[in-house]
Every structure is written in C-alpha cells, then in structure tokens.
Amino acid sequence: MADETSDWEAASSWTMLGDDALDVWRVHLDALDLPTSAVLGAALSPDEAARAMRYHRFIDRERFKRGRGVLRALLGLYLGRAPDAVALTANAHGKPLLASSSLCFNVAHSDDLALYAFAKRRRVGVDVERVHDDGDWRSIAVHFFSAREQQALSTLSGPALMAAFFAIWTRKEAYVKARGLGLSLPLDSFDVDHEPGSRSVVTMHDVDGGIDAVPGSVSVPQQLGSTNVSPDASWASGSPGSARNAPSSPHLPTSLRADENGLLVAGQEMRGRWTISDLVVEPGYAAALSVEGDDAWRLRPWDWRRT
C-alpha cells in the first residue's frame, strides 16, 4: 500500500461531528511525549489505573494508560466535558459504552498504533492489525473462518494469501466489535468477502426470533483512504433489534429511527444492514470499519500528531 499519511487531516482542523459523518482518529501511542502521557494518565479512573497495573511489561502498561487516556480526551472533545468527567460503562459482553448518549465509538490497536472511531446514532466497529508474513494462515483460518472463507484462501498463495487473510480477519473483527456481542458471535458463524479493498452492505433478517442470514445488497463504490472498491455480496448473522415505538428523527434516512437515547435503530426496510469497509491507515497495517445502517456516511480521518 502507498503511504496515505497526507490523507489524514490535522487535528487542528477538527469540527463537530455531524449525523452523516464518521470520524476515525489515528494515534501512535509510543510517540506521545512524557508531559502529554502524564496528563492522559491522570484522567484515568481508579479502575482503569488498576487495570493498567495488571500488565507485566512496562510498555504494555504505558500503552494501555495512553490509549485509554486518548479515548477519554477524544470523548471529552465530542461531549464537551473534561476527560476525567466522562462516564464510561460496558455492555454485558464488556464493550465500553457511554451512558445516555447518542455518540457511539470503538477502539482498536496493534502494537503502538491505535484507531478510534466515532459516529452519531449508529454503532461502529474498527479493527487494525500489523501485517506480517510468518503465519500459517490456512491453519488459523480452519479455527476462525467460515467454510466459504477457507475455500477462498485455498486458491491463493504468497502475498495474495496474506493480504486476503488480513482483509477477512479485520473485517470480521470490526463487525463483531460493532455488534458488541463479543465471543457470543463466533467468527466462523458468518462470511465476509476476501478481496482486499472491498466494500459491501450486509443485510440480515430476524425470523421468528431466529437468524436468517441472506446475501446483502452491494453499495455504491467509494474510497476509504486509497482503497478501491470491488464489492461482492457478504453474509453475516444477527439483528440489531426491533424498531417498534422508536421516535423518528428528521436528520436520519426514512428507514432509520432513533431510540429514547438517540441511538440508531433500523426500520423494517433496513433491519440488520451494515457496511463493512477497508481502511488505509499506513504501510504495514490492515484495518477495517463496520458501520450500522445505510452507507450514506462520509469518512473524516484525523491524525493526532498533525496540528
């Protein structure tokens, strides 16, 4: 991949997040200076500080403190409050959430590179992995990928196999993280496309309380970073929930509604619809986004280091 550093906007250019936008922040945790790290660490809750101390290696403790501090700083930016005043909770599967807020977020990191995704009224998931060529990709796929995905990898070798593996892995992780279901949604229970650079919209249907996964409709091609789109229909299992009695919002598509907390709930025409996209972050990494609802959103990539 080409270096896409110039595509990431300077933090000083940041403006308030709109309903049609999705923000992704790129942060190199090891590059943060000591004064900044100290300020970030001071914003942690007692529980977060205790969690940091459970890491045996110094570098892992520092990355956790800095990563969590950056999250609090960014949430404070979006919410208009001090980082240490941000009240974080978690769902039953451990996914961090904001109490009574329409702002949704997700965090991913690999080594010192951290990504933070933010959206209003629509759940979002992000994943990033450092790409390396020393893995037995087919053996790993047997344990975590669907039969369809394993079959796709069986036809590839060399760099193409490695690229396809990381494309599948990051897309699946981003989708599971967006759903917030943790290990209760196994990675081999749904399919994603293996072609690097793909973007597709996935539609699921809840049938009599069960899951009936069907191929999704493919979105209009769009670039994220420099990723060219060559979409193929994907499958995924699950349903984001019922839209009964949810109040409408004039700022959302007609098939989307906001619940009592302002969070997006899919209407009958859009139930279970998700967009899964590759994201170019920088050379040596693979990353993906999963976004709830239609694909009528625009990406705003921000770089913490650029001012």
C-alpha positions in Angstrom: 0.0 0.0 0.0 1.1 3.6 -0.6 1.8 5.9 2.3 -1.5 7.7 2.9 -0.3 10.0 5.7 -1.3 13.1 3.7 -4.9 11.9 3.6 -5.3 12.2 7.3 -6.4 15.6 8.4 -4.6 17.7 11.1 -6.3 17.6 14.5 -6.4 21.4 14.5 -8.9 21.3 11.6 -11.4 19.2 13.5 -15.0 20.4 13.5 -18.1 19.0 15.3 -19.3 15.6 14.2 -22.5 15.6 12.1 -25.1 12.8 11.7 -23.8 11.9 8.3 -20.1 11.7 9.2 -17.8 9.0 10.8 -14.6 10.1 12.4 -11.5 7.9 12.7 -8.5 9.1 14.7 -5.0 7.6 14.2 -2.7 7.8 17.2 0.8 6.4 17.7 0.9 5.8 21.4 4.7 5.4 21.7 5.2 8.8 20.0 3.3 10.7 22.7 5.7 12.8 24.8 6.0 12.4 28.6 4.1 15.6 29.6 1.2 14.5 27.3 1.3 11.0 28.6 1.2 12.2 32.2 -1.9 14.3 31.5 -3.6 11.4 29.8 -2.7 9.0 32.7 -4.1 11.5 35.3 -7.6 11.3 33.6 -8.0 7.6 34.2 -10.5 6.3 36.6 -9.2 4.2 39.6 -10.4 1.1 37.9 -8.6 1.9 34.7 -5.4 2.7 36.6 -5.7 -0.7 38.4 -6.2 -2.4 35.1 -3.0 -0.8 33.7 -1.0 -2.2 36.7 -2.1 -5.8 35.8 0.2 -5.7 32.7 3.6 -7.2 33.4 5.6 -5.4 30.8 6.2 -1.6 31.2 5.5 -0.9 27.5 2.1 -2.6 27.7 1.2 -0.7 30.9 2.1 2.6 29.2 0.2 1.8 26.0 -2.9 0.9 28.0 -2.7 4.1 30.0 -2.0 6.3 27.0 -4.6 4.5 24.8 -7.3 4.9 27.5 -6.3 8.5 28.2 -6.5 9.3 24.5 -10.0 7.8 24.4 -11.1 9.9 27.3 -9.6 13.0 25.8 -11.4 12.4 22.5 -14.7 11.6 24.2 -14.3 14.8 26.2 -13.8 16.7 22.9 -17.0 15.3 21.4 -19.1 15.6 24.6 -17.7 19.0 25.7 -16.5 17.8 29.1 -13.3 17.1 30.9 -11.7 13.7 30.1 -11.9 12.6 33.7 -15.6 13.5 33.8 -16.5 11.1 31.0 -18.7 8.3 32.5 -17.9 5.0 30.8 -19.9 1.8 31.2 -19.9 -1.5 29.4 -22.5 -3.9 28.0 -23.0 -7.5 29.0 -20.1 -8.5 26.7 -17.6 -6.0 28.0 -17.9 -3.4 25.2 -17.2 0.1 26.5 -20.2 2.5 26.1 -21.3 5.9 27.1 -24.3 6.2 29.4 -27.3 8.1 27.8 -25.5 9.4 24.8 -26.1 9.2 21.0 -22.4 9.1 20.4 -21.1 5.6 19.5 -17.4 4.7 19.5 -15.0 1.9 19.2 -11.2 1.4 19.7 -8.6 -0.9 18.1 -4.8 -1.1 18.5 -1.9 -3.1 17.1 1.5 -2.6 18.7 1.6 1.2 19.3 -0.9 2.2 16.6 -4.4 2.9 17.9 -7.6 3.8 16.0 -10.6 5.5 17.5 -13.9 5.5 15.5 -16.9 7.8 16.4 -20.3 8.1 14.9 -23.7 9.5 16.0 -26.7 7.3 16.3 -25.1 4.3 14.6 -22.9 1.6 16.0 -19.4 1.4 14.7 -16.6 -1.1 14.9 -12.9 -0.8 13.9 -10.0 -3.2 13.8 -6.3 -2.9 12.9 -3.6 -5.5 12.6 0.1 -5.2 11.8 0.7 -7.3 8.7 3.4 -9.9 8.9 4.3 -12.9 6.7 5.3 -15.5 9.2 1.9 -17.0 9.9 0.3 -20.3 8.9 -2.8 -18.5 7.5 -4.7 -21.6 6.3 -4.3 -23.3 9.7 -5.5 -20.3 11.6 -8.4 -20.0 9.1 -9.6 -23.5 10.0 -10.2 -22.4 13.6 -11.7 -19.0 13.0 -13.0 -18.6 9.4 -16.2 -19.9 7.7 -16.1 -22.7 5.2 -16.6 -20.2 2.4 -13.7 -18.1 3.5 -11.4 -21.1 3.9 -12.3 -22.2 0.4 -11.4 -18.7 -0.9 -8.0 -18.8 0.8 -7.3 -22.3 -0.5 -7.0 -20.9 -4.0 -4.3 -18.3 -3.0 -0.6 -18.3 -2.1 2.2 -15.9 -1.1 1.4 -12.2 -0.8 -2.1 -12.7 -2.1 -2.9 -15.2 0.6 -1.5 -13.0 3.3 -3.5 -9.9 2.1 -6.7 -11.9 1.8 -6.2 -13.4 5.3 -5.8 -9.9 6.9 -8.7 -8.5 4.9 -11.0 -11.2 6.2 -9.7 -11.0 9.8 -10.0 -7.2 10.2 -13.5 -7.1 8.6 -14.8 -9.9 10.8 -13.3 -8.3 13.9 -14.7 -4.9 13.0 -18.2 -6.4 12.5 -18.2 -8.3 15.8 -16.9 -5.3 17.7 -19.6 -3.1 16.1 -22.3 -5.5 17.2 -20.8 -5.6 20.7 -21.5 -9.3 21.2 -18.0 -10.5 22.0 -17.4 -14.2 21.8 -21.1 -14.9 21.7 -20.8 -14.2 17.9 -18.2 -16.7 16.7 -16.0 -15.5 13.8 -16.9 -18.6 11.8 -20.6 -18.0 12.0 -20.7 -15.5 9.1 -18.9 -14.7 5.9 -17.1 -11.6 4.6 -15.5 -11.0 1.2 -11.8 -11.8 0.9 -10.9 -9.3 -1.8 -8.8 -6.5 -0.4 -10.4 -3.1 -1.0 -14.0 -4.4 -1.0 -17.0 -2.6 0.5 -20.4 -4.1 0.8 -23.6 -3.6 2.6 -24.8 -6.7 4.6 -28.5 -7.3 5.3 -29.8 -9.7 7.9 -33.3 -10.7 8.8 -34.7 -11.8 12.2 -37.2 -14.6 11.5 -39.4 -15.7 14.4 -36.7 -15.0 16.9 -34.0 -16.8 15.0 -31.5 -15.6 12.5 -31.9 -15.9 8.7 -28.8 -14.6 7.1 -29.1 -13.6 3.5 -26.8 -12.0 0.9 -26.6 -8.2 1.2 -27.1 -5.6 -1.4 -23.9 -4.1 -2.6 -23.2 -0.4 -2.0 -22.1 2.2 -4.5 -18.2 2.0 -4.7 -16.4 4.6 -2.5 -12.9 5.0 -1.4 -11.6 5.0 2.2 -8.1 6.3 2.0 -6.8 4.7 -1.2 -8.8 1.5 -1.1 -10.5 0.8 -4.4 -13.8 -0.9 -4.2 -14.6 -4.2 -5.9 -17.6 -5.3 -3.8 -19.0 -8.8 -3.5 -22.1 -9.7 -1.5 -21.3 -10.8 2.0 -23.2 -12.6 4.7 -23.4 -12.0 8.4 -25.7 -13.3 11.2 -27.5 -11.2 13.7 -30.1 -8.5 14.1 -29.6 -5.0 15.7 -33.0 -5.1 17.2 -36.6 -4.0 16.8 -37.7 -0.5 15.7 -41.1 -0.6 17.5 -42.1 2.6 19.2 -38.8 4.3 18.4 -39.2 8.1 17.8 -38.3 9.4 14.4 -35.6 11.9 13.6 -35.7 14.4 10.7 -31.9 14.0 10.2 -31.9 10.3 9.6 -33.0 8.3 6.4 -36.7 7.3 6.5 -35.8 3.7 7.2 -33.8 4.6 10.3 -35.1 5.8 13.7 -33.6 6.9 17.0 -34.5 5.2 20.3 -35.0 7.0 23.6 -31.3 7.5 24.0 -30.8 8.8 20.4 -29.2 5.6 19.2 -29.9 4.3 15.7 -32.5 1.5 15.4 -33.1 0.0 11.9 -36.6 0.2 10.4 -38.3 -2.7 8.6 -36.5 -1.9 5.3 -33.1 -1.5 6.9 -33.1 -4.0 9.8 -29.7 -5.6 10.2 -28.0 -3.6 7.5 -24.3 -2.9 7.9 -21.4 -1.5 5.8 -18.0 -3.2 6.1 -15.1 -1.3 4.5 -11.4 -1.5 4.3 -9.5 1.5 5.8 -6.0 2.5 4.7 -4.1 3.7 7.8 -0.4 3.4 6.8 2.1 0.9 5.3 2.4 -2.4 7.1 -1.1 -2.4 8.6 -4.5 -3.7 7.6 -7.7 -2.1 9.0 -11.4 -2.2 8.5 -14.6 -0.4 9.6 -18.1 -1.8 10.2 -20.9 0.8 10.4 -24.6 0.3 11.2 -27.3 1.4 8.8 -27.0 2.5 5.2 -23.8 3.7 3.6 -24.7 7.3 3.4 -21.9 8.5 5.6 -18.6 10.2 4.9 -15.3 9.3 6.5 -13.3 12.0 8.3 -9.8 10.7 9.1 -7.8 12.6 11.7 -4.2 12.3 12.8 -3.4 13.1 16.4 0.1 14.1 15.6 -0.7 16.6 12.9 -1.6 20.1 14.1 
